[in-house]
Amino acid sequence: VKAALWALQGGTSVVIANGTHPKISGHVITDIVEGKKVGTFFSEVKPAGPTVEQQAEMARAGGRTLAALQPEQRAEIIYRLADLLTDQREEILLANKKDLEEAENKGRLALPLLKRLSLSTSKLNSLAIGLRQIAASSQDSVGRVIRRTRIAKDLDLEQVTVPIGVLLVIFESRPDCLPQVSALAIASGNGLLLKGGKEAAHSNQILHHLTQEALSIHGVRDAVQLVNTREEVEDLCRLDKLIDLIIPRGSSQLVRNIQKAAKGIPVMGHSEGICHVYVDTDASVEKVTRIIRDSKCEYPAACNALETLLIHRDLLRTPLFDQIIDMLRVEQVKIHAGPKFASYLTFSPSEVKSLRTEYGDLECCIEVVDSVQEAVEHIHKYGSSHTDVIITENEKTAEFFLQHVDSACVFWNASTRFSDGYRFGLGAEVGISTSRIHARGPVGIEGLLTTKWLLRGDNHVVSDFSEHGSMKYLHESLPLPQRNAN
């Protein structure tokens, strides 16, 4: 401590740390030099910008001001951000080009991640359209009365929607995530902390700048904060007094790490996207290859891409089965055989190590089932409750599948790729949730709201309702106020 004080008096910043507790690399000094939060930092030099704790406080205050705005004002901010995405297109694409060049030079990113990192004019146009949808649909999201009860004479209770508070969204590679999530947070009146991957630093910086420019039209610039410090995700997950909900968007490994690191903060998301398509005996020949191709090949890195194809046993060695295999070969999809499928073949593709695999590439597993019931059982055993599909012309079989598969999204004769906030008409999504509480499937504005109870009385006390009291409970349901049709 004396040595530290002597160094401080000489104008040198000091870290005092326990040398026997390395945090990451196995070496305390290396951890400190790399900016990890190890030990206690002493300095007479003020940091260049706010700490992440200060940013969370700013997001909280900004979010409360945002929630107090009129719905039209929040919509105006989102419309402004949509306009900026197209007006400042050249600057955004220039920043994105820098990120892509740096990623390619370092050679660290796999091709699917490079695709996610890349922005284009069409992507920005789609983003702007999605943001305008959010603005249009957000008019009565915050403060909407969802229940009214007359507790007793002159004692009325309302349950109304309110923002959750401060959201921490951690995302990898995808800079287009930033304006989407920002718009949903603005529409729902939440403060927002964003932690993007360093591979998208230039893109994230300009998109955050444009978001703050849009927020400034109603003086709520601080409501959306971008964490630029070398803060570890684990450190952010410990801010349980400042953050109300964590939403990870990225690899299944990222989500699992955050779920493990989050101490006392709820995490909303999905750790895996193991999506199934079941081809029934009554499937239409025209629909099968079209739906399977779209589900697997349209964007194989997406979490809503097909990973396991379940085929009814009676379809083996039929022209339809041959068509499916030929199509997958043409699309260069590597096929893995499930144990039952492998048992039917003399020369089979490699047998899967696990039926619970998310390939995220042009690969898929094929397995054979004897019935729709067995398909449902397989999905429950090996799926991840994300998105599962049946292809059949038999309505009774389809309804059985729709009712019995316990996933966030269950489709009949439609591609798994429809599992998306924009495609569902939510404008965008903060992510897809496979949890069983609060929100499931693509999460839009509704999933970022909670409720509070408002009780309006006139000198009411509980003792008046006792056995010998003067008042009686009515508990009458009251009509809800008319929602804004626009």
C-alpha positions, 0 to 999 in steps of 0.5 A: 500500500505504501508503494502504491501511495508513493506511485500515486503521488508521482502521478502514476495510476495503480492496480492493487490485486491478489496475485494468486487469483488470476481471472482469465489468462492464468496470469494476473498482470496479463489480465490487468494489462488487457483491461480485465476488472482485476483488483482495485484501481487507483488513479488521480486521472479522470476516465475519458468517458462514463463508467459502465455503471454510470451508463446504466444509471443514464439509461435508467434516467433516460428510459424513465423520461422516454416512458413519460413521453407521449406515444406519438413522440416516441413514434417520431423518434423511431420514424426519424431513426428510420429516415437516418438509416436511409439518408446516411446510407453511404456513411453507414456502409463505409463504416461497415466496409472498415469492419469487414476489411479488418475482419478479413485481414485478421481472418478470425471470422467464419463465413456465416459470421462475415455474412451477419457482419455485412450491411447492404443498401437492401438490408438498410432499406428493410431495416427502415421499413421494419422500424416504421412498422414498429413506430406505427404499432407502438402508439398504445403499447405503454400505459395500456389498460389491460384490466379494470376492476371495481373493488368496492364503491369508489375504489377502482383498480387498473392493471396497466402496461409499463416498461421493464426498466433497463435492458442489456442486449449483448450481440455478436457480429450483427450491426443491424441488431442495434437499430432494431433493438433500439427502436423496440426499446424506444417504443416500449419506453425502456432504457437500453445498454448495448454491448456489441462485438468488437468485430462490428465496432465501426458500424455500431459506433455510427448506428449508435450515433444516429440513434442518439441523434433521433433521440435528441429530438425529444431530449432523451439522448441518454436512453440508449447507451453503447458500452465501448469500454473493454468491459467483460460480459461477465462484469456486465452480468453482475450489475443486478442493481442497475439492469433488469433484463439481459437479452443475448443475441449470438451463438448458443455458447454466448447465450449459455455463458451469459445464463451462467454469468448472470447473477440475479438478472433474468436472461431472455433468449434461446441457447440453441435453435434445433429446428425440425421439419417432419414430412408426413405420409400425406405430404404434398410432393410440390410443397416438400422440397420447396419448404425444406430447401427454404428452411435449410438453404435460404440462410443456414447460419440463422437460428431458425434454419432446419437442422433435423429432417424427420421423414415418415418410414413409409416414404423411404425408397419412394420418388418423393424421398429421392427428390428430397435427397437430390435437392439436398445434394444439388444445394450441397447440403452435407447429410448425417444419418440418425440411428434409425435412418442408418439402419435402413441403409446399406451405404449410409452417410456418417451417423450423427454423434448427437441428434441434438446438434445445431449445425448452423451451416449447409449440414443436416441430420435425417432421421426416420419416424413411424408416426406423427406421435413419434415425430412429436416425441423425437422433437420433445426429446432432442429439440430446443423448443424453438421452431418445428414444422409439419408438412402434410395435407391431412388436416387432422394430423396437422392439428395433432402436431400443432397442438402437441408440439411444445415449442415457441413456434409450430408451423404447418406447411410453412418454412421454419424461416418464418420464425422472425419478428419482422415476418410476424409483423412485429417490425423487428425482434430483440431475439427469440425466446424459448423460455416458458415465462414472460415471452416466447418466440420472436419478442417484439414490443409486447415482450419488453413490457410488464405491468403495474397496478393502479388503485384509485380510492377515497379514504379507503382502509382495509379494516372497513371490509372486516366481518363487522365493517361498513363496506363489502367487496364487489370485485366487478369487472369494468369495460376497458377504455377504447384502444386507439384504432390507428 
